[in-house]
Amino acid sequence: MTFTRHGKWSGKGEIPAIGSEVFVRMNGLGAATVFANQVVEGWLGLIVCFHEPPEWYFRQNRDANKPGLVFGAEIA
């Protein structure tokens, strides 16, 4: 865990830059592009757009392009 002035980072390594690609392991969400970050209860999260989200994501959100919030421990 890394502490930043913006919040605690739960991932390994550096915080991905805006515009970079990450792989979200959690729930099989897959590849995504980072377009912002957000602090939630002291933890730094990434707001991402998934490249090809699973079918359940589309059904749950009624939009495959809806951004998601993920945290460092959930990405590879």
C-alpha positions as CSV (number, residue, x, y, z in Angstrom):
1,M,0.0,0.0,0.0
2,T,1.3,3.5,-0.9
3,F,0.2,6.7,0.8
4,T,-0.2,9.7,-1.4
5,R,-1.4,13.2,-0.7
6,H,-4.6,12.3,-2.4
7,G,-5.4,9.0,-0.7
8,K,-4.1,5.5,0.0
9,W,-3.2,3.4,-3.1
10,S,-3.9,-0.3,-2.6
11,G,-2.2,-1.4,-5.8
12,K,1.3,-2.6,-6.4
13,G,3.7,-0.2,-8.1
14,E,2.9,3.2,-9.5
15,I,-0.5,4.7,-9.8
16,P,-1.6,4.4,-13.5
17,A,-1.6,7.7,-15.3
18,I,-4.8,9.1,-16.9
19,G,-5.0,7.8,-20.4
20,S,-3.1,4.6,-19.6
21,E,-4.5,1.1,-20.0
22,V,-5.1,-1.3,-17.0
23,F,-6.5,-4.8,-16.7
24,V,-9.3,-5.1,-14.1
25,R,-9.1,-8.6,-12.6
26,M,-12.2,-8.2,-10.5
27,N,-15.3,-9.9,-11.9
28,G,-13.7,-10.5,-15.2
29,L,-14.1,-6.8,-16.3
30,G,-10.9,-6.9,-18.4
31,A,-9.0,-4.1,-20.2
32,A,-9.9,-0.5,-19.4
33,T,-8.6,3.0,-20.0
34,V,-8.1,5.3,-17.0
35,F,-9.7,8.7,-17.5
36,A,-9.8,10.1,-13.9
37,N,-9.2,9.3,-10.3
38,Q,-11.3,9.8,-7.2
39,V,-10.7,9.5,-3.5
40,V,-13.4,7.4,-1.7
41,E,-13.2,7.2,2.1
42,G,-9.5,7.9,2.0
43,W,-8.7,5.4,-0.8
44,L,-7.5,6.5,-4.2
45,G,-9.6,4.9,-7.0
46,L,-9.5,5.0,-10.8
47,I,-12.4,5.9,-12.9
48,V,-12.1,3.7,-16.0
49,C,-14.0,2.9,-19.3
50,F,-14.0,-0.8,-20.0
51,H,-13.0,-1.9,-23.5
52,E,-15.2,-4.9,-23.8
53,P,-17.2,-5.4,-20.5
54,P,-19.0,-8.7,-19.9
55,E,-22.7,-9.0,-20.8
56,W,-23.7,-8.8,-17.1
57,Y,-22.1,-5.3,-16.9
58,F,-24.3,-4.1,-19.7
59,R,-27.4,-5.6,-18.2
60,Q,-26.7,-4.2,-14.7
61,N,-25.8,-0.7,-16.0
62,R,-28.0,-0.6,-19.1
63,D,-24.9,0.9,-20.9
64,A,-21.7,-0.9,-21.8
65,N,-19.9,2.5,-21.9
66,K,-20.8,3.5,-18.3
67,P,-17.5,4.2,-16.5
68,G,-16.5,2.1,-13.4
69,L,-14.6,2.9,-10.3
70,V,-11.9,0.4,-9.4
71,F,-9.1,0.4,-6.8
72,G,-5.5,-0.6,-7.0
73,A,-5.9,-4.1,-5.5
74,E,-8.4,-4.9,-8.3
75,I,-6.1,-4.2,-11.2
76,A,-3.2,-6.1,-12.7
